[in-house]
Amino acid sequence: MEKATFGAGCFWCVEAVFERLDGVSSVVSGYAGGNKANPTYEEVCTGQTGHAEVAQITFDPSKISYEKLLSIFWESHDPTTLNRQGADAGTQYRSAIFYHDERQRLAAEQSMAEARKEFDDPIVTEIVALKEFYPAENYHQDYYNNHKNAPYCALVIGPKLKKLKLE
């Protein structure tokens, strides 16, 4: 099993997309890329911790490749908007690939070069080494599956999953 860590806006959205893929065994919502150890959701929301909302994906590379995960990452959000996805704004919603090793870094850079052809505006996604991942609070885990009828889930996540043909 391998891990991938992506920030693509609200971690509820990222989690809902990737947990529906064959070969993915688990997805954990959390925080990465900042300077505060063990941040809380409230602290991350202030924009002062430097952390992004991320999803850490555990996957079986014999069933789904890291490159395929990257392809879905580009399809699942707008990597051309700085610190924003839809109505969610702030540095915690930035587009980011947190690589776990050199192979992932090279794959992410190659994937971004290919993805540039699909977007009119420049891609602002950061590609940085994962230093530390902090799982989010329990109530954030598996959020969409547990709250499908909540307004955010019904209006934002549900349509995204339909567009990606994941639901």
C-alpha positions as CSV (number, residue, x, y, z in Angstrom):
1,M,0.0,0.0,0.0
2,E,1.1,3.6,-0.7
3,K,-0.1,7.0,0.3
4,A,-0.9,10.2,-1.6
5,T,-1.8,13.5,0.0
6,F,-3.8,16.1,-2.0
7,G,-5.3,19.5,-1.2
8,A,-8.1,20.6,-3.6
9,G,-10.4,22.8,-1.6
10,C,-12.6,21.5,1.1
11,F,-11.4,18.1,2.4
12,W,-14.9,16.8,2.5
13,C,-15.0,17.1,-1.3
14,V,-11.6,15.5,-1.8
15,E,-12.4,12.7,0.5
16,A,-15.7,11.9,-1.2
17,V,-14.1,11.8,-4.6
18,F,-11.1,9.5,-3.8
19,E,-12.9,7.1,-1.4
20,R,-15.1,6.0,-4.4
21,L,-12.2,4.7,-6.4
22,D,-11.4,1.1,-6.8
23,G,-8.0,0.4,-5.3
24,V,-8.3,3.1,-2.6
25,S,-8.5,1.4,0.8
26,S,-9.0,4.6,3.0
27,V,-9.1,8.3,2.8
28,V,-8.4,10.5,5.9
29,S,-9.3,14.2,6.0
30,G,-6.6,16.3,7.7
31,Y,-4.2,19.2,7.6
32,A,-0.7,19.6,6.0
33,G,1.7,22.2,4.8
34,G,1.6,24.5,7.8
35,N,3.7,25.4,10.8
36,K,1.5,24.5,13.8
37,A,1.7,21.0,15.3
38,N,-1.7,19.3,15.9
39,P,-3.9,22.1,14.6
40,T,-7.6,22.2,15.1
41,Y,-10.1,22.9,12.5
42,E,-10.9,26.3,14.1
43,E,-7.2,27.2,14.0
44,V,-6.8,26.2,10.4
45,C,-9.8,28.2,9.4
46,T,-8.1,31.4,10.7
47,G,-5.5,31.1,7.9
48,Q,-2.8,31.6,10.5
49,T,-1.4,28.0,10.7
50,G,-0.3,27.7,7.1
51,H,-2.0,24.4,6.8
52,A,-4.2,23.3,3.9
53,E,-7.2,21.0,4.2
54,V,-6.1,17.8,2.6
55,A,-7.0,14.2,2.1
56,Q,-4.5,11.4,2.7
57,I,-5.3,8.5,0.4
58,T,-4.1,4.9,1.1
59,F,-4.1,3.0,-2.1
60,D,-3.0,-0.3,-3.7
61,P,-0.7,0.6,-6.6
62,S,-1.5,-2.8,-8.2
63,K,-5.1,-1.6,-8.6
64,I,-4.8,2.1,-9.2
65,S,-1.6,4.0,-10.0
66,Y,-0.4,7.3,-8.4
67,E,-0.6,8.7,-11.9
68,K,-4.3,7.9,-12.1
69,L,-4.9,9.5,-8.8
70,L,-3.1,12.6,-10.1
71,S,-5.4,12.6,-13.2
72,I,-8.5,12.5,-11.0
73,F,-7.0,15.3,-8.8
74,W,-6.8,17.6,-11.8
75,E,-10.3,16.7,-12.9
76,S,-11.9,17.1,-9.5
77,H,-11.1,20.8,-8.9
78,D,-10.0,24.0,-10.5
79,P,-6.2,24.2,-10.0
80,T,-6.1,27.7,-11.5
81,T,-7.8,29.6,-8.6
82,L,-5.4,30.7,-5.9
83,N,-6.5,29.8,-2.4
84,R,-10.1,29.2,-3.5
85,Q,-12.5,26.5,-4.7
86,G,-16.0,27.8,-5.4
87,A,-17.2,29.8,-2.4
88,D,-14.5,28.3,-0.1
89,A,-11.8,30.9,0.1
90,G,-8.5,31.1,2.1
91,T,-5.1,29.5,2.1
92,Q,-6.5,26.4,3.7
93,Y,-8.3,25.7,0.4
94,R,-5.3,25.9,-1.8
95,S,-4.5,23.4,-4.5
96,A,-1.5,21.3,-3.4
97,I,0.1,18.0,-4.0
98,F,2.2,16.9,-1.0
99,Y,4.5,14.2,-2.3
100,H,5.8,11.4,-0.1
101,D,9.0,10.6,-2.1
102,E,11.0,11.6,-5.1
103,R,9.1,9.3,-7.5
104,Q,5.8,11.0,-6.5
105,R,7.4,14.5,-6.9
106,L,8.5,13.6,-10.5
107,A,5.1,12.1,-11.3
108,A,3.3,15.2,-9.9
109,E,5.5,17.6,-12.0
110,Q,5.0,15.5,-15.1
111,S,1.3,15.4,-14.5
112,M,1.0,19.1,-13.9
113,A,2.9,19.8,-17.2
114,E,0.3,17.6,-19.0
115,A,-2.6,19.2,-17.1
116,R,-1.6,22.7,-18.2
117,K,-2.9,21.9,-21.7
118,E,-6.4,21.4,-20.3
119,F,-6.7,24.9,-18.7
120,D,-6.8,28.3,-20.2
121,D,-5.5,30.0,-17.0
122,P,-2.1,29.2,-15.3
123,I,-2.1,26.3,-12.8
124,V,-1.3,27.6,-9.3
125,T,-1.1,24.2,-7.6
126,E,1.9,23.8,-5.3
127,I,4.0,20.6,-5.3
128,V,5.8,20.3,-2.0
129,A,7.2,17.6,0.2
130,L,4.9,16.3,2.9
131,K,6.5,17.1,6.2
132,E,3.7,16.1,8.5
133,F,0.0,15.1,8.2
134,Y,-2.4,15.7,11.0
135,P,-5.8,13.9,10.8
136,A,-8.8,16.2,11.2
137,E,-11.3,15.8,14.0
138,N,-13.5,12.7,13.9
139,Y,-16.6,14.6,12.9
140,H,-14.9,15.6,9.6
141,Q,-14.1,11.9,8.6
142,D,-16.4,10.3,6.0
143,Y,-18.4,13.5,6.1
144,Y,-20.2,13.3,2.8
145,N,-21.4,9.7,3.4
146,N,-22.7,10.6,6.8
147,H,-24.3,13.9,5.8
148,K,-25.5,13.5,2.2
149,N,-28.6,15.7,2.7
150,A,-26.7,18.6,4.4
151,P,-26.8,21.7,2.2
152,Y,-23.1,21.8,1.4
153,C,-23.1,18.1,0.5
154,A,-26.2,18.2,-1.6
155,L,-25.2,21.4,-3.4
156,V,-21.5,21.0,-3.8
157,I,-20.2,17.5,-3.3
158,G,-23.1,15.5,-4.9
159,P,-23.0,17.4,-8.2
160,K,-19.2,17.0,-8.3
161,L,-19.5,13.2,-7.8
162,K,-22.1,13.1,-10.6
163,K,-19.9,15.1,-12.9
164,L,-17.0,12.8,-12.3
165,K,-19.3,9.8,-12.7
166,L,-18.5,8.5,-9.2
167,E,-22.1,8.5,-8.0
